Amino acid sequence: MKPVLLSYFSALRSLGRPGILWHLMWPTLAASVLWTSLLVINWGVMIAQGAAFITALPLVGGWISGSEVAMMVALVMFKIGLVVLALPIIYVTAAFLVAAVALPLMLEKVAATDYADLQRRGGGSQLGSVINALGAVLQFVALLVLSLPLWLIPGAGLLISLLLTARLNQQAFRYDALMAHADKFELKALPASQSGGLFGVGLFGAVLAHLPFINLFAPALAGLAFVHYLLSALRLARRTENIIEVN
């Protein structure tokens, strides 16, 4: 648990460096503006489709449509559902922007000061970063859709959301954190050996993503935490490797 917390403390410390704070903010702001605009523009159409869906429900659709109060309650629940569904979509979009664009830029600034002693072996690439981020997002969406029936269980929705967001953070950010400094072997081996700690970093970021206001910065802050966690682990692994080679 200590390395996980240290990675977030290091991420917070990095915010004081020029340019980092902007990259912390813009992905979530851009995602929020995009999806809020789409939601507002299409609100009337979606409500109409929701009403049609509710009235077409087997067994209860006819009863709901015949009761003004029941229909009003059903539509209110539908509207709340749309807003709630928009939140993970905004986070996923922000996480993609962080992984594909913001994090590589932040990595350059952080690595130049905190990890200048770490040799760059260039095992990853910008194209690999985009492909990895896209794969992580698609997996998240697929698992979210498959888990929807479980959300009907009281309390299960929050737990599922935390676990899926933790997995998204881990899948999306670990490649970017290592792509400039690790070689191809390290790029695969180090995350595998640090899977428990990486899940902890991802889970902590998932918790932050569910806190009001803090969730605006959670994707980029989690990405920075992955940078510090994995580059520190890479530094330690190479020191151990060097000792073995000398002996």
PEZIJO-V214565 format. One record per residue. RES is the residue in one letter. PHI is phi as a letter, one per 30 degrees, with the letter a starting at -180 (NA if undefined). PSI is psi as a letter, one per 30 degrees, with the letter a starting at -180 (999 if undefined). Layout:
BEGIN
RES_PHI_PSI / RES_PHI_PSI
END
This chain:
BEGIN
M_NA_e / K_d_e / P_d_e / V_d_e / L_d_e / L_d_e / S_d_e / Y_d_e / F_d_e / S_d_e / A_d_e / L_d_e / R_d_e / S_d_f / L_d_f / G_d_f / R_d_k / P_e_k / G_i_f / I_d_e / L_d_e / W_d_e / H_d_f / L_d_f / M_c_e / W_d_e / P_d_e / T_d_e / L_d_e / A_d_e / A_d_e / S_d_e / V_d_e / L_e_e / W_d_e / T_d_e / S_d_e / L_d_e / L_d_e / V_d_e / I_d_e / N_c_g / W_e_e / G_d_e / V_d_e / M_d_e / I_d_e / A_d_e / Q_d_e / G_d_e / A_d_e / A_d_e / F_d_e / I_d_e / T_d_f / A_c_f / L_d_k / P_d_k / L_i_e / V_c_f / G_e_e / G_d_e / W_d_e / I_d_e / S_d_f / G_d_f / S_c_j / E_d_e / V_d_e / A_d_e / M_d_e / M_d_e / V_d_e / A_d_e / L_d_e / V_d_e / M_d_e / F_d_e / K_d_e / I_d_e / G_d_e / L_d_e / V_d_e / V_d_e / L_d_e / A_d_f / L_d_e / P_d_e / I_d_e / I_d_e / Y_d_e / V_d_e / T_d_e / A_d_e / A_d_e / F_d_e / L_d_e / V_d_e / A_d_e / A_d_f / V_b_e / A_d_e / L_d_e / P_e_e / L_d_e / M_d_e / L_e_e / E_d_e / K_d_e / V_d_e / A_d_e / A_d_f / T_c_e / D_d_f / Y_b_h / A_d_f / D_d_f / L_d_k / Q_d_k / R_d_j / R_c_f / G_h_h / G_d_f / G_c_a / S_b_l / Q_d_e / L_d_e / G_d_e / S_d_e / V_d_e / I_d_e / N_d_e / A_d_e / L_d_e / G_d_e / A_d_e / V_d_e / L_d_e / Q_d_e / F_d_e / V_d_e / A_d_e / L_d_e / L_d_e / V_d_e / L_d_f / S_d_f / L_e_e / P_e_e / L_d_f / W_d_f / L_d_f / I_d_k / P_e_k / G_i_f / A_d_e / G_e_e / L_d_e / L_d_e / I_d_e / S_d_e / L_d_e / L_d_e / L_d_e / T_d_e / A_d_e / R_d_e / L_d_e / N_e_e / Q_d_e / Q_d_e / A_d_e / F_c_f / R_d_e / Y_d_e / D_d_e / A_d_f / L_c_f / M_d_e / A_d_e / H_c_e / A_d_l / D_d_a / K_d_e / F_d_e / E_d_e / L_d_f / K_c_e / A_d_e / L_d_e / P_d_e / A_d_e / S_d_f / Q_c_g / S_e_e / G_d_e / G_d_e / L_d_e / F_d_e / G_d_e / V_d_e / G_d_e / L_d_e / F_d_e / G_d_e / A_d_e / V_d_e / L_d_e / A_d_f / H_c_g / L_c_k / P_e_k / F_i_e / I_d_e / N_d_f / L_d_f / F_c_f / A_e_e / P_e_e / A_d_e / L_d_e / A_d_e / G_d_e / L_d_e / A_d_e / F_d_e / V_e_e / H_d_e / Y_d_e / L_d_e / L_d_e / S_d_e / A_d_e / L_d_e / R_e_e / L_d_e / A_d_e / R_d_e / R_d_e / T_d_e / E_d_e / N_d_e / I_d_e / I_d_e / E_d_e / V_d_e / N_d_999
END
